[in-house]
Amino acid sequence: MDQRIQRGDPNRVEYPSRIRSGFSTSRVWWVCFAVSVVIHFLVVAIYPFFGKTVNVDAISFAFPNVSGRTQGIQVLRLVEVADPVASERPDDPEEIDDVDDPEPPMTPVPIEGTPDPELIPPPPSGAELLRPNLSNPILWEALTSGVLDITLEQREQLLIASALARWNDSAATSLAAEAAAMDWTYTDDDGKRWGVSPGRIHLGDITLPLPFGFGTAVGKRDEVNDLLWQWDELYRQGVRAEVAETWRDRAEAIRMRRDRERTAIQPDTSRVPR
């Protein structure tokens, strides 16, 4: 059966339109795409639940072989394992605040009659009397203009005086340290001092000054005087010998100098009478 239809032009042949059916329609393509999207979404959503069933203790990691070259990128899955020591650590104890012990109230004890001298507090010392208190009006008094307005000469005098005072203090401290270093004494339980200090000898309650000399024994004065006279005579003779030797050396030096001067004078060869 020939389905060709001839219209107008006898040479033109037209075929009737065919109805598209099967997998080539657009509706089928859209349905397949939607089904694929749903399947991928379900796989991605269910995958984490399957990962939790892996036994962590039985995992063995394979170390990569560094001797050979691997092709591509190697992916390693790292799984965090809980620290068993940290889970068994006991809780920190609670800090206990220190409680201050309340001080007992001080109740003065009344003293009847006249107290003993040992119970009477000592009087204030001179330093305590001279030390000003904060309630002293002198500390809060404004400075006068005469104190602040000083000349340059007065300022230099104050600086020199302070420098001299510091030098005196340091000198006194050094002298005291030297005296303490030369003090070879000690005090016993009775308060007696024993030993040697600069210029003194301490024998308990007795202190002897230094230097000290002893007199000549009775019956030995003439002998001692003769020995002293002989010693003085020897000393005087030695001094005289040194003086004579010195004069002799000086005379010899003068004589040698004159001889050198005579030899240095040129003889007169002009034969002119003078």
LINBELSUL-V854612 format. One record per residue. RES is the residue in one small letter. PSI is psi as a letter, one per 30 degrees, with the letter a starting at -180 (* if undefined). NEAR is the number of other ideal C-beta (glycine too) atoms within 8 Angstrom. Layout:
BEGIN
res=RES psi=PSI near=NEAR
res=RES psi=PSI near=NEAR
END
This chain:
BEGIN
res=m psi=k near=2
res=d psi=j near=3
res=q psi=g near=6
res=r psi=k near=7
res=i psi=k near=7
res=q psi=k near=7
res=r psi=k near=6
res=g psi=d near=3
res=d psi=k near=6
res=p psi=f near=4
res=n psi=f near=4
res=r psi=k near=8
res=v psi=k near=7
res=e psi=k near=7
res=y psi=k near=7
res=p psi=k near=6
res=s psi=k near=4
res=r psi=k near=5
res=i psi=k near=4
res=r psi=k near=6
res=s psi=l near=5
res=g psi=a near=6
res=f psi=f near=4
res=s psi=f near=6
res=t psi=l near=9
res=s psi=f near=5
res=r psi=e near=6
res=v psi=e near=10
res=w psi=e near=8
res=w psi=e near=8
res=v psi=e near=8
res=c psi=e near=8
res=f psi=e near=8
res=a psi=e near=8
res=v psi=e near=8
res=s psi=e near=8
res=v psi=e near=8
res=v psi=e near=8
res=i psi=e near=8
res=h psi=e near=8
res=f psi=e near=8
res=l psi=e near=8
res=v psi=e near=8
res=v psi=e near=7
res=a psi=e near=7
res=i psi=f near=8
res=y psi=e near=8
res=p psi=e near=7
res=f psi=e near=7
res=f psi=f near=7
res=g psi=f near=7
res=k psi=f near=6
res=t psi=g near=5
res=v psi=k near=7
res=n psi=j near=5
res=v psi=e near=7
res=d psi=f near=4
res=a psi=g near=5
res=i psi=k near=8
res=s psi=k near=4
res=f psi=k near=5
res=a psi=k near=4
res=f psi=k near=4
res=p psi=k near=6
res=n psi=j near=6
res=v psi=f near=4
res=s psi=e near=3
res=g psi=l near=5
res=r psi=k near=3
res=t psi=k near=7
res=q psi=k near=3
res=g psi=a near=4
res=i psi=k near=3
res=q psi=k near=6
res=v psi=k near=4
res=l psi=k near=5
res=r psi=j near=4
res=l psi=k near=4
res=v psi=k near=7
res=e psi=k near=4
res=v psi=k near=5
res=a psi=k near=6
res=d psi=j near=6
res=p psi=f near=6
res=v psi=e near=6
res=a psi=e near=7
res=s psi=f near=7
res=e psi=g near=6
res=r psi=k near=6
res=p psi=l near=4
res=d psi=k near=4
res=d psi=k near=4
res=p psi=l near=4
res=e psi=k near=4
res=e psi=k near=4
res=i psi=k near=4
res=d psi=k near=4
res=d psi=k near=4
res=v psi=k near=4
res=d psi=k near=4
res=d psi=k near=4
res=p psi=k near=4
res=e psi=k near=4
res=p psi=k near=4
res=p psi=k near=4
res=m psi=j near=4
res=t psi=j near=4
res=p psi=k near=4
res=v psi=k near=4
res=p psi=k near=4
res=i psi=k near=6
res=e psi=k near=3
res=g psi=a near=4
res=t psi=k near=2
res=p psi=l near=7
res=d psi=l near=5
res=p psi=f near=5
res=e psi=f near=4
res=l psi=f near=6
res=i psi=k near=7
res=p psi=k near=3
res=p psi=l near=4
res=p psi=l near=4
res=p psi=k near=5
res=s psi=l near=6
res=g psi=e near=5
res=a psi=e near=6
res=e psi=e near=7
res=l psi=e near=7
res=l psi=f near=6
res=r psi=k near=6
res=p psi=k near=7
res=n psi=l near=5
res=l psi=f near=5
res=s psi=f near=4
res=n psi=k near=8
res=p psi=f near=6
res=i psi=e near=6
res=l psi=f near=7
res=w psi=g near=5
res=e psi=k near=6
res=a psi=k near=3
res=l psi=k near=5
res=t psi=l near=6
res=s psi=f near=5
res=g psi=f near=5
res=v psi=e near=7
res=l psi=e near=7
res=d psi=j near=5
res=i psi=l near=7
res=t psi=l near=5
res=l psi=e near=5
res=e psi=e near=6
res=q psi=e near=8
res=r psi=e near=9
res=e psi=e near=8
res=q psi=e near=8
res=l psi=e near=9
res=l psi=e near=8
res=i psi=e near=8
res=a psi=e near=8
res=s psi=e near=8
res=a psi=e near=8
res=l psi=e near=8
res=a psi=e near=8
res=r psi=e near=8
res=w psi=e near=8
res=n psi=e near=8
res=d psi=e near=8
res=s psi=e near=8
res=a psi=e near=8
res=a psi=e near=8
res=t psi=e near=8
res=s psi=e near=8
res=l psi=e near=8
res=a psi=e near=8
res=a psi=e near=8
res=e psi=e near=8
res=a psi=e near=9
res=a psi=e near=7
res=a psi=f near=6
res=m psi=g near=8
res=d psi=j near=9
res=w psi=i near=6
res=t psi=l near=10
res=y psi=l near=6
res=t psi=k near=7
res=d psi=a near=7
res=d psi=f near=3
res=d psi=g near=4
res=g psi=g near=6
res=k psi=k near=8
res=r psi=k near=10
res=w psi=k near=10
res=g psi=a near=9
res=v psi=k near=7
res=s psi=l near=10
res=p psi=j near=6
res=g psi=g near=5
res=r psi=l near=10
res=i psi=k near=7
res=h psi=j near=12
res=l psi=i near=8
res=g psi=c near=7
res=d psi=f near=4
res=i psi=k near=6
res=t psi=k near=8
res=l psi=k near=8
res=p psi=l near=6
res=l psi=k near=7
res=p psi=l near=3
res=f psi=l near=6
res=g psi=l near=4
res=f psi=k near=3
res=g psi=l near=4
res=t psi=k near=6
res=a psi=l near=5
res=v psi=k near=5
res=g psi=f near=4
res=k psi=g near=8
res=r psi=e near=8
res=d psi=e near=6
res=e psi=e near=7
res=v psi=e near=9
res=n psi=e near=8
res=d psi=e near=8
res=l psi=e near=8
res=l psi=e near=8
res=w psi=e near=8
res=q psi=e near=8
res=w psi=e near=8
res=d psi=e near=8
res=e psi=e near=8
res=l psi=e near=8
res=y psi=e near=8
res=r psi=e near=8
res=q psi=e near=8
res=g psi=e near=8
res=v psi=e near=8
res=r psi=e near=8
res=a psi=e near=8
res=e psi=e near=8
res=v psi=e near=8
res=a psi=e near=8
res=e psi=e near=8
res=t psi=e near=8
res=w psi=e near=8
res=r psi=e near=8
res=d psi=e near=8
res=r psi=e near=8
res=a psi=e near=8
res=e psi=e near=8
res=a psi=e near=8
res=i psi=e near=8
res=r psi=e near=8
res=m psi=e near=8
res=r psi=e near=8
res=r psi=e near=8
res=d psi=e near=8
res=r psi=e near=8
res=e psi=e near=8
res=r psi=e near=7
res=t psi=f near=6
res=a psi=f near=5
res=i psi=k near=6
res=q psi=k near=3
res=p psi=l near=4
res=d psi=j near=6
res=t psi=g near=4
res=s psi=f near=4
res=r psi=h near=4
res=v psi=k near=5
res=p psi=k near=2
res=r psi=* near=2
END
